[in-house]
Amino acid sequence: MIQRIAIDMSAPVELNLILRAGCGGVLEVTITAGGVPVNITGASARYEAALSTPIVKTVGAGIDLTDPINGVLEIRFDDTDTGMQNVDQQREHELHVQPVGQPVLCVFEGQCKLEQAVFVGV
């Protein structure tokens, strides 16, 4: 499943996310500033969820710059990221992106909650 969000960097963004244990998915993020896409070609990016076993993603390892000139990236969550975690935990998570030659952008921060899945591996 792909969830799509658009984030404008002109204001701080709090994003609360619910992950299902043992389930994967993709979060597609479009980054803009004042409605104009932020060019993230060649950017570095890091996503971290501070769960009991942290989930860490970087470019080439769970983060893909899918349409960088238009500010689009994808964070891929594998079923193994959440499969062996303790459910019912809620911790901080955040995404930082640093476009080439630019300061680091905190794209979002908030809470990541891990819940039990009704069906796993279907």
C-alpha positions as CSV (number, residue, x, y, z in Angstrom):
1,M,0.0,0.0,0.0
2,I,1.2,3.5,-0.8
3,Q,0.2,6.5,1.3
4,R,0.9,9.9,-0.3
5,I,1.5,13.2,1.6
6,A,2.5,16.6,0.5
7,I,4.5,18.8,2.9
8,D,5.1,22.5,2.5
9,M,8.2,23.6,4.3
10,S,6.8,27.1,5.0
11,A,5.4,25.8,8.3
12,P,6.5,23.1,10.8
13,V,4.8,19.7,10.2
14,E,3.8,17.2,12.8
15,L,3.0,13.8,11.2
16,N,1.6,11.0,13.4
17,L,1.9,7.6,11.8
18,I,0.4,4.2,12.6
19,L,2.3,1.1,11.5
20,R,0.9,-2.4,11.6
21,A,3.1,-5.1,13.1
22,G,4.4,-7.4,10.4
23,C,3.1,-5.3,7.5
24,G,5.0,-3.3,5.0
25,G,4.1,-0.3,2.9
26,V,5.4,2.9,1.3
27,L,5.1,6.5,2.4
28,E,5.4,8.8,-0.6
29,V,6.4,12.4,0.5
30,T,6.3,15.5,-1.8
31,I,8.3,18.4,-0.4
32,T,7.5,21.9,-1.4
33,A,8.3,25.4,-0.2
34,G,5.6,28.1,-0.8
35,G,3.9,25.7,-3.2
36,V,7.1,25.2,-5.3
37,P,8.8,21.8,-5.4
38,V,12.1,21.5,-3.5
39,N,14.7,20.0,-5.8
40,I,16.2,17.1,-3.8
41,T,18.4,15.7,-6.6
42,G,21.4,14.2,-5.0
43,A,20.1,15.0,-1.5
44,S,20.8,13.0,1.6
45,A,17.8,11.9,3.7
46,R,17.3,10.0,7.0
47,Y,14.1,8.7,8.5
48,E,14.2,7.4,12.1
49,A,11.4,5.9,14.3
50,A,12.7,5.5,17.9
51,L,10.8,2.3,18.5
52,S,12.3,-0.4,20.9
53,T,14.2,-1.6,17.8
54,P,14.7,1.6,15.9
55,I,13.7,1.8,12.2
56,V,16.3,3.8,10.3
57,K,16.1,4.5,6.6
58,T,18.5,6.4,4.4
59,V,18.8,7.1,0.6
60,G,19.5,3.7,-1.0
61,A,18.5,1.8,2.1
62,G,14.8,2.3,2.4
63,I,14.5,5.8,1.0
64,D,14.3,6.4,-2.8
65,L,14.4,9.8,-4.5
66,T,11.7,8.8,-7.0
67,D,11.1,12.2,-8.6
68,P,13.8,14.4,-7.0
69,I,13.4,17.5,-9.2
70,N,9.8,17.7,-8.0
71,G,10.7,17.0,-4.4
72,V,9.3,13.4,-4.3
73,L,10.8,10.6,-2.2
74,E,9.5,7.3,-0.9
75,I,10.1,5.7,2.5
76,R,9.7,1.9,2.2
77,F,8.7,0.0,5.3
78,D,9.3,-3.8,5.1
79,D,7.3,-6.3,7.1
80,T,10.6,-7.2,8.8
81,D,10.8,-3.6,10.2
82,T,7.8,-4.2,12.4
83,G,7.4,-8.0,12.5
84,M,9.5,-8.6,15.7
85,Q,8.6,-5.4,17.5
86,N,6.6,-5.1,20.7
87,V,3.1,-3.8,19.7
88,D,1.3,-0.9,21.4
89,Q,4.4,1.3,21.6
90,Q,4.4,4.9,20.5
91,R,7.6,6.8,20.0
92,E,9.0,9.8,18.2
93,H,9.8,9.7,14.5
94,E,11.3,12.2,12.0
95,L,12.4,12.7,8.5
96,H,15.4,15.0,7.6
97,V,16.5,15.9,4.1
98,Q,19.5,17.8,3.1
99,P,19.4,19.1,-0.5
100,V,22.9,19.5,-2.1
101,G,24.4,22.8,-0.9
102,Q,21.5,23.6,1.4
103,P,20.8,23.3,5.1
104,V,19.1,20.2,6.6
105,L,15.3,20.4,6.4
106,C,13.2,18.8,9.1
107,V,10.5,17.6,6.8
108,F,8.3,16.2,9.6
109,E,8.4,14.9,13.1
110,G,5.7,13.4,15.3
111,Q,4.7,10.1,16.8
112,C,4.9,6.7,15.3
113,K,2.6,4.1,16.8
114,L,3.0,0.4,16.3
115,E,-0.3,-1.6,16.5
116,Q,-1.1,-5.3,16.1
117,A,-2.2,-6.2,12.6
118,V,-5.4,-8.1,12.1
119,F,-4.0,-10.1,9.2
120,V,-0.3,-10.6,8.7
121,G,1.4,-11.6,5.5
122,V,-1.8,-11.6,3.4
